[in-house]
């Protein structure tokens, strides 16, 4: 059920602006007339806030979420609105509207600054500041009114309201701006990664009729577990009383990539089968391997050299095992083996000449601001948290924010029934958000929506509208520096548009190598649950399924008495 009632009046009749120049429509006066016919109960628009700027011959290149493009012309509109009854409230929106001749009856909401990505496909593209006071401000800066007091309006704007309001306003504004006929279809899409991916799921879970499709990358769902998990690596080092240097830990990652590279049948510096890596890799094999990193004056780190110790191998093994309670029950998962240990790094104490663990700042901010409700963003308890204390924090955050930030509602039946389509992808070597997080949610949706179907039939049913692709070698919402020959799905929005508007369902997903020796090479990503396997000396790939590999992606979170979707 919609939270806002929208009345859209097309005051310009059934005409069109497609034959009018950008210069004629990209004006404050035209924007004011356009906005005057957008009436949304509970919101007040500030006409004095409207700006309009025509931009010509815009170019974009070297981006990972859309291809290079030149010669783009668009109108940049900004405007502000407020919620009636909330003192001092102000939400800022920015729309990039293609020149009339380039508009393709499409709207795109973005979770980040992906505005150019919509222009390429003739879509009006929007972003919102959520009422945080600027596009560059984050929710942790404004979540508290004072120590101990959550700003609940800010919380729910961040959780899902801001994007729903933006799309409602933006789509109405778009129809009026281009004088679309009431009978004309305006296709509506969402594209986002990380927090933007969570925001995308927040929309399709709650507003199924508002969206035709979504491109969702590495979503930061399950925030109660995800953010606390960033502290886990440091807790392992304290528990084991061993603090290896980054050089030694990075050596283990390099050795993992070396050992697991060829398990997919192709030697290219990319671990495409982290599941087979998990089955076959033994951390004890790293013991005694030589590592060396030169002095870095800028970072203040000394020469690091030696051999991987048994203690360091144990640290790596324990971290990868994931957070468990002291009685052995699983609370969460760590990224795949080839992802490394970015959130479990260390810093050098030059005065005392030893390495000490670094507490991830995002994890600390979550504990301080969202759990302890402290404005200063610091938490002395995070520095010395035990495994069970981490799990208690996960439970607290889950209970407190389940309805707004967990974003793991598994029943997407209304979205599927409305004809919605999802292309969901995740870098398999993502060091920030485990690829297993996306797999676990996708599997939860399948099991909840199709409980009476067989495994094969339920997979076929979900893949008919909701497809998950793991991206071999990719990091967090981008290619990985440690596996430069890994490809990345750069044209996924184009693929989604073809699926929604032309009925061309993707089987594999196109990806391109954006760096390294094989720059420009296109590869095909396999739809879950199939996995890539190369033959003929790495020249032919097939997407195959095997049960043993599949089971490495299944998790029993028995540290909780409730199902963790």
Buried (B, 14 or more C-beta within 10 A) or exposed (E): EEBEEBEBEBEBEEEBBEEBEBEEBBBBEBBBBBBEBBBBEBBEBBEEBBEBEBBEEBEBEEBBBBEEBEEBBBBBBBBBBBBEEEEEBBBBBBBBBBBBEBBEBBBBBBBBEBBBBBBBBBBBBBBBBBBBEEBEEEBBBBBBBEEEEBBEBBBBBBBBBBBBBBBBBBBBBBBBBBBBEEEEEBBBBBBBBBBBBBBBBBBBBBBBEBBBBBBBBBBBBBBBBBBBBBBBBBBBBBEBEBBBBBBBBBBBBBBBBEBBBBBBBBEBBBBBBBBBBBBEBEBEBBBEBEBEBEEEEEEEBBEBEBEBBEBBBBBBBBBBEBBBBEEEBBBBBBBBBBBBBBBBBBBBEEEEEEBBBBBBEBBBBBBBBBBBBBBEBBBEEBBEBEBBBBBBBBBBBBEBBBEBBBBBBBEBEBBBEBEBBBBBBBBBBBBBBBBBBBBBBBBBBBBBBBEEBEEEEBBEBBBEBBBBBBBBBBBBBBBBEBBBBBBBBBBBBBBBBBBBBEEEEBEBBBBBBBBBEBEEBEBBBBBBBBBBBBEEEEEEBEBEBEEEBBEBBEBEBBBBEEEBB
